[in-house]
């Protein structure tokens, strides 16, 4: 299952410094991944966590570091 607006997700146990749940708010569109030497584009997401809104999360990172609840 991919990332979708409105998803309730939780950080995986092995994520350093991130814990609890968050909601995926919206897509920020396709943007170049800063660490990509070839300029690869990937969808970026805005999330709402207990400590506030987080912007610029790539689909790859959210899929790797968190899981859908329910």
N, C-alpha and C positions, 0 to 999 in steps of 0.2 A: 504494500500500500504506500502510495506517495504522500507527500505533504499537501494538505488542503486547508483552506481557511476554515476556522471554527474548530479545528482539531484540538482536543485536550491531550497533551503529551507529558511525559515525565522523563527527567534526565536519567540515564543509565547509572548504575552504581559506580562505574569506573571513571566518571567524569569529575575531575579535580575542581573543587570549588563551586560546582553547580549541583543543586539539589532541589527536589520538589517538583512541582508541576508548572506548566505554562500553557497558554492558549496561542495557537497560530492565528494572527490577526488578518494579514493580507499579503499578497504577493507584491514585491517591489519591482517585478519585471526581471528580464534577463540582463545581466551585467557581467563584465569581465571579472574573472576571479583574480584578485590581486597577486596571488602566489603562482599564477600560471604563466610560464615563460612564453607560451604560444598564444596567449590572449583568449583562452577558452571562456565561453560565456556559460553561465549557469543561473538558474532562477534563484533569486534572493527573497527572503521572507522577513516580515516584521512579527515579533512575538510579544506577548504580554506575560511577564513573570511577576512574582511577588515584589521584586525590587524595581519594577518599572518596565517601560517599553524598550525592547532591544531591536535594533535595526541591522540589516545587512547579513543576516544568517543565511548561508548557502544551503540549498537543498541537500547537498552531500553531507555537510556537517550535522544538520538536524536529523537526517536519517541515521547517521553513524552514532550520534551521541544521545539520542532520545528514542522513545517508543510511544506508540499510541496507547492511550488508556481506553479500555472498553471495546 
